[in-house]
């Protein structure tokens, strides 16, 4: 590439000439595996953070196989469609199925669908080992503000091409799938755990990295597509697996106990102690116990999965009771989404939806007795979901704060990542 520079100037005004703000090489401006133009990246403060993240990291594609799920229609495009292969009742070689619609952050909301996995007949079946083994899963479309929608599956669930699957290379060996990708030299030893990987990829830091490097904003609103080549290039903090096993286990148990006691500030102090720096703020690799922080993040990711599972069980339990009590399916009521997300609204809003659908119900929600029963169940469910949702929020925030420390971000840099002003 020619030794060209990109020059950033302050435009001229009536009173003054243009002013050179800074210069960057073209090589720094064209970034990522697709050499995208990213003017924002050339800003000094942004560039410094990105460079540090990259210097501390390996690439996800160095230890994980990254590929979209199955394209499930027939090879000839005529014999069967996606709607024929995905059904509510198991047929043929039935596999439990999910897609981007039922994939949320740290949870997969199974809705009773099955995929008739016809490997020899499908257009893009992938290899079954991709689905059968534990995997991190990334939704094709981000959430608002390009937040990555990421979860984890160890139940052998199958998905379509609108979900990217991430599993260890060892799970794909000898399947015939391509496992060598240019620019991603394979790491064979001291491989990070998939739950640690989940915590990193789902963090606010990687969401920011994705926005700066890859996000196109081509979808309506602040949403972008994600692609395997991008996920493969995600920077995963390099870990030194050097702490003696007994000490590592002891420190891990102490951190888990602090979490159980809700002492998040103490956890952050302990995490920083595992990541010593020199006088210039650089990590001292020979002294760090980053494997302890690795284990902490894996533990926190596991807690996020479990708490979201508990949340979903309570929601399903309440909605199941509601359908039985009112004698109608939530799917048949309008607006159904407001009932399905009842926990985000107050009781009066919930009751208003039922009143609107009064003619479809077996009970009259305006009468005293049904109203009291509905309110009691609603409040009982909310009393369970409120603390649980708050614990999920706090744990998600704790993961972000640990990840910032793992990558060595200062408070000013965290403010840049979070898009907020820092008080001086």
C-alpha positions in Angstrom: 0.0 0.0 0.0 1.4 3.5 -0.9 2.7 5.5 2.0 -0.2 7.9 1.9 -1.7 10.0 4.7 -5.2 11.0 5.5 -5.2 14.6 6.7 -8.0 15.9 9.1 -8.5 19.6 8.9 -10.7 22.2 10.6 -12.6 24.0 7.8 -11.6 27.6 7.1 -13.8 30.5 8.3 -14.0 34.1 7.3 -11.6 35.0 10.0 -9.1 32.1 9.7 -7.6 29.7 7.4 -8.1 25.9 7.6 -6.1 24.2 10.4 -4.6 20.7 10.3 -5.9 18.8 13.3 -3.9 15.6 12.8 -2.7 13.1 10.2 -2.9 9.3 10.1 -1.5 6.8 7.6 -3.9 5.3 5.1 -3.1 1.9 6.6 -4.5 3.0 9.9 -7.6 4.4 8.2 -8.4 1.3 6.3 -9.1 -1.2 9.0 -10.6 -4.6 9.6 -10.7 -7.7 7.5 -12.6 -5.8 4.8 -10.5 -2.6 4.8 -13.5 -0.5 5.6 -13.2 3.3 5.7 -13.6 4.4 9.3 -12.9 8.2 9.8 -13.9 8.0 13.5 -11.1 5.5 14.1 -8.5 8.0 13.2 -9.4 10.2 16.2 -6.5 10.0 18.5 -8.4 9.0 21.6 -10.4 6.3 19.8 -7.3 5.0 18.0 -5.4 4.6 21.2 -8.1 2.5 22.8 -8.5 0.3 19.7 -4.7 -0.2 19.4 -4.5 -1.3 23.1 -7.4 -3.7 22.7 -5.7 -5.3 19.7 -2.3 -5.5 21.3 -3.7 -7.3 24.3 -5.8 -9.7 22.3 -5.9 -12.9 20.3 -8.7 -13.2 17.6 -11.7 -15.3 18.2 -11.1 -17.1 15.0 -7.7 -18.4 16.3 -9.4 -20.8 18.7 -13.0 -21.0 17.6 -14.8 -22.2 14.4 -17.2 -19.4 13.4 -20.0 -20.1 11.0 -23.7 -19.3 10.4 -26.3 -21.9 11.1 -28.1 -24.0 8.5 -29.8 -22.7 5.3 -32.7 -25.0 5.6 -34.6 -25.0 2.3 -33.9 -27.6 -0.3 -30.9 -27.5 -2.7 -33.1 -27.2 -5.7 -35.2 -24.4 -4.1 -38.4 -26.3 -4.9 -38.6 -29.6 -3.1 -39.2 -28.0 0.3 -39.1 -24.5 1.8 -38.0 -23.3 5.2 -41.6 -23.4 6.4 -41.8 -27.1 5.5 -38.6 -28.0 7.4 -39.5 -26.0 10.6 -42.6 -27.2 12.4 -44.4 -27.1 15.7 -44.5 -30.9 15.9 -41.4 -33.1 15.5 -41.1 -34.8 12.1 -38.3 -36.7 10.4 -34.9 -36.0 11.9 -36.4 -33.5 14.4 -34.0 -31.2 16.2 -35.0 -28.4 18.7 -34.8 -25.2 16.8 -34.3 -21.5 17.5 -33.6 -18.5 15.3 -32.8 -14.8 15.6 -36.4 -14.0 16.7 -36.0 -16.1 19.8 -32.3 -15.3 20.6 -31.9 -12.6 23.2 -28.9 -11.5 25.3 -27.9 -14.4 27.6 -31.0 -16.4 26.7 -32.7 -18.5 24.1 -36.4 -18.4 24.3 -37.5 -21.8 22.8 -41.0 -21.6 21.4 -41.6 -25.3 20.6 -40.3 -25.4 17.0 -38.4 -28.3 15.5 -36.1 -28.5 12.4 -36.3 -31.6 10.3 -32.6 -31.7 9.7 -32.2 -33.2 6.2 -28.4 -32.9 5.8 -28.2 -34.4 2.3 -31.1 -32.4 0.9 -30.6 -28.9 2.5 -29.0 -26.1 0.6 -26.6 -25.2 3.5 -26.9 -27.9 6.3 -23.4 -27.2 7.8 -22.0 -30.0 9.9 -24.1 -31.4 12.7 -21.2 -31.1 15.1 -21.5 -27.3 14.8 -24.9 -27.6 16.6 -24.4 -30.6 18.8 -21.5 -29.2 20.8 -21.4 -26.3 23.2 -21.4 -23.0 21.4 -21.7 -19.2 21.7 -24.4 -17.9 19.4 -24.6 -14.4 17.9 -27.7 -12.9 16.3 -27.5 -11.7 12.7 -29.0 -8.3 13.7 -27.7 -6.3 16.6 -29.9 -4.8 19.3 -30.3 -1.0 19.5 -27.1 1.0 19.3 -25.3 -2.0 17.8 -25.3 -3.9 21.0 -24.5 -7.5 20.1 -27.1 -10.1 20.9 -25.2 -13.1 22.3 -26.0 -16.2 24.2 -24.8 -19.7 24.8 -26.2 -23.2 24.1 -25.0 -26.6 25.5 -28.2 -28.5 24.7 -27.5 -29.3 21.1 -30.0 -26.8 19.7 -30.1 -26.2 15.9 -30.5 -22.8 14.3 -30.7 -21.2 10.9 -28.4 -18.9 9.0 -29.6 -15.8 10.8 -27.5 -16.9 13.8 -23.7 -17.2 13.9 -22.4 -20.2 15.9 -19.0 -20.2 17.7 -17.6 -23.4 18.9 -14.1 -24.8 19.6 -12.1 -26.1 16.7 -11.7 -29.4 18.3 -15.4 -30.0 18.0 -15.3 -29.6 14.2 -12.1 -31.6 13.5 -12.5 -34.4 10.9 -15.9 -33.3 9.8 -14.9 -32.0 6.4 -15.7 -28.4 7.3 -13.1 -25.7 6.5 -11.1 -25.0 9.6 -8.2 -23.0 8.2 -8.8 -19.3 7.7 -6.1 -17.0 6.4 -4.9 -14.5 9.0 -6.0 -16.6 12.0 -3.1 -18.8 13.1 -4.5 -21.6 15.2 -3.9 -21.6 19.0 -3.8 -25.1 20.3 -2.9 -24.8 24.0 -4.3 -22.7 26.9 -7.6 -22.0 25.0 -10.1 -19.6 26.7 -13.3 -21.1 28.0 -16.5 -20.5 25.9 -18.3 -18.9 28.8 -15.4 -16.4 29.2 -15.7 -15.8 25.5 -19.5 -15.2 25.9 -18.8 -12.6 28.6 -16.3 -10.8 26.5 -18.4 -10.8 23.3 -21.5 -9.7 25.1 -19.7 -6.8 26.9 -20.2 -3.1 26.2 -16.5 -2.8 25.2 -16.9 -5.3 22.3 -20.1 -3.6 21.3 -18.2 -0.3 21.1 -15.4 -2.1 19.2 -18.0 -3.5 16.8 -19.5 0.0 16.3 -16.1 1.6 15.6 -14.7 -1.1 13.3 -17.6 -3.0 11.7 -21.0 -1.5 12.1 -22.6 -0.1 9.0 -25.9 1.2 10.5 -27.5 0.2 7.2 -30.6 -1.1 9.0 -33.4 1.2 10.1 -32.4 2.8 13.4 -29.1 2.1 15.1 -28.9 -1.5 14.0 -26.4 -3.5 11.9 -25.9 -6.9 10.6 -23.2 -9.2 12.0 -21.2 -11.6 9.8 -19.0 -14.6 10.6 -15.9 -12.8 9.2 -16.5 -10.0 11.7 -17.1 -12.3 14.7 -14.0 -14.3 13.7 -12.0 -11.0 14.1 -13.3 -10.1 17.5 -10.4 -9.3 19.9 -10.4 -11.6 22.9 -8.1 -10.6 25.8 -5.0 -12.9 25.9 -4.9 -14.9 29.1 -1.9 -16.1 31.0 -2.8 -19.5 32.4 0.0 -19.6 35.0 -1.6 -19.3 38.4 -1.0 -22.6 40.4 -4.3 -24.6 40.4 -4.8 -24.5 44.2 -4.3 -20.7 44.4 -6.5 -20.2 41.3 -9.3 -22.2 42.8 -9.0 -20.4 46.1 -9.1 -17.0 44.5 -12.0 -18.0 42.3 -14.0 -19.2 45.3 -13.4 -16.0 47.2 -14.6 -13.9 44.2 -17.7 -16.1 43.9 -18.4 -15.6 47.6 -18.1 -11.8 47.2 -20.6 -12.0 44.4 -23.0 -13.9 46.6 -22.7 -11.2 49.2 -23.3 -8.5 46.6 -19.8 -6.9 47.2 -19.2 -5.8 43.6 -16.7 -3.1 44.5 -14.6 -5.6 46.4 -14.6 -7.9 43.3 -13.3 -5.0 41.2 -10.5 -4.4 43.7 -9.5 -8.1 43.6 -9.7 -8.2 39.8 -7.3 -5.2 39.5 -4.9 -6.8 41.9 -4.7 -9.8 39.5 -3.7 -7.4 36.7 -0.7 -5.4 38.1 0.7 -2.5 36.0 4.0 -0.7 35.9 4.6 3.0 36.5 3.5 3.8 33.0 0.3 2.0 33.2 1.3 -1.1 31.2 0.4 -4.6 32.3 3.2 -6.6 33.9 2.5 -9.9 32.0 4.9 -12.0 34.1 3.0 -11.1 37.3 -0.6 -11.1 36.2 -3.1 -13.7 37.2 -5.5 -13.0 34.4 -6.6 -16.7 34.5 -8.4 -15.8 37.8 -10.2 -12.9 36.0 -11.0 -15.3 33.1 -12.6 -17.7 35.6 -14.6 -14.8 37.2 -16.0 -13.7 33.9 -16.9 -17.3 33.0 -18.7 -17.6 36.3 -20.6 -14.3 35.8 -21.7 -15.3 32.3 -23.0 -18.6 33.8 -24.9 -16.6 36.4 -26.4 -14.4 33.6 -27.6 -17.5 31.7 -29.1 -19.0 34.9 -30.9 -15.8 36.0 -32.3 -15.2 32.6 -33.6 -18.8 32.5 -35.3 -18.2 35.9 -36.8 -15.0 34.5 -38.1 -16.7 31.5 -39.6 -19.6 33.6 -41.5 -17.1 35.7 -42.8 -15.2 32.7 -44.0 -18.4 31.0 -45.6 -19.5 34.3 -47.5 -16.3 34.7 -48.7 -16.2 31.0 -49.7 -19.9 31.2 -51.8 -19.1 34.3 -53.3 -16.1 32.6 -54.4 -18.1 29.6 -56.0 -20.7 31.7 -57.8 -18.1 33.9 -59.1 -15.8 31.1 -59.8 -18.7 28.7 -57.9 -17.3 25.8 -54.4 -17.5 24.2 -52.2 -14.5 24.6 -51.4 -14.9 20.9 -55.0 -14.1 20.1 -55.2 -10.9 22.1 -54.3 -7.4 21.0 -51.7 -6.1 21.6 -50.2 -9.4 22.5 -46.7 -7.9 22.9 -47.8 -5.8 25.8 -49.1 -8.9 27.6 -46.0 -10.8 26.8 -43.9 -8.0 28.3 -46.2 -7.4 31.2 -43.3 -7.1 33.6 -42.2 -3.8 31.9 -45.6 -2.2 32.6 -47.8 -1.4 35.6 -51.0 -3.3 36.5 -53.3 -0.7 35.1 -51.7 -1.0 31.7 -51.9 -4.8 31.9 -55.6 -4.6 32.9 -56.4 -2.1 30.1 -55.3 -4.7 27.5 -57.5 -7.3 29.0 -60.5 -4.9 29.1 -59.8 -4.1 25.4 -60.1 -7.8 24.6 -63.1 -8.4 26.9 -65.3 -10.1 24.3 -62.6 -12.7 23.7 -62.3 -13.7 27.4 -64.2 -16.2 29.5 -64.1 -13.8 32.4 -65.0 -10.1 32.9 -61.9 -8.3 34.0 -63.9 -5.3 35.1 -65.7 -7.3 37.8 -64.3 -7.3 41.3 -63.5 -11.0 41.8 -61.6 -11.5 38.5 -59.9 -8.2 39.0 -58.6 -9.1 42.4 -57.4 -12.5 41.2 -55.6 -10.9 38.2 -54.0 -8.2 40.4 -52.8 -10.8 43.0 -51.2 -13.0 40.4 -49.7 -9.9 38.6 -48.2 -8.5 41.7 -46.9 -11.9 42.9 -45.1 -12.4 39.6 -43.7 -8.8 39.7 -42.4 -9.4 43.2 -40.3 -12.2 41.8 -39.2 -10.6 38.6 -38.3 -7.2 40.0 -35.4 -8.3 42.2 -34.3 -10.8 39.6 -34.2 -8.3 36.8 -32.2 -5.9 39.0 -29.7 -8.6 39.8 -29.3 -9.3 36.1 -28.8 -5.6 35.4 -26.2 -5.4 38.2 -24.3 -8.5 37.0 -24.3 -7.3 33.4 -22.8 -4.0 34.6 -20.2 -5.9 36.7 -19.1 -7.9 33.7 -18.6 -4.6 31.8 -16.5 -3.1 34.6 -14.3 -6.3 34.9 -13.8 -6.3 31.1 -12.7 -2.7 31.1 -10.1 -3.5 33.7 -9.0 -6.7 31.9 -8.3 -4.5 28.8 -6.6 -1.8 30.8 -9.0 1.1 30.2 -8.8 4.2 32.3 -11.8 6.2 33.5 -11.5 8.7 30.7 -11.4 5.9 28.1 -14.4 4.1 29.7 -16.3 7.4 29.3 -15.5 7.5 25.6 -16.7 3.9 25.2 -19.9 4.6 27.0 -20.5 7.8 25.2 -20.6 10.0 28.2 -18.9 13.1 29.5 -16.4 12.6 32.3 -16.5 15.1 35.2 -13.3 17.1 35.6 
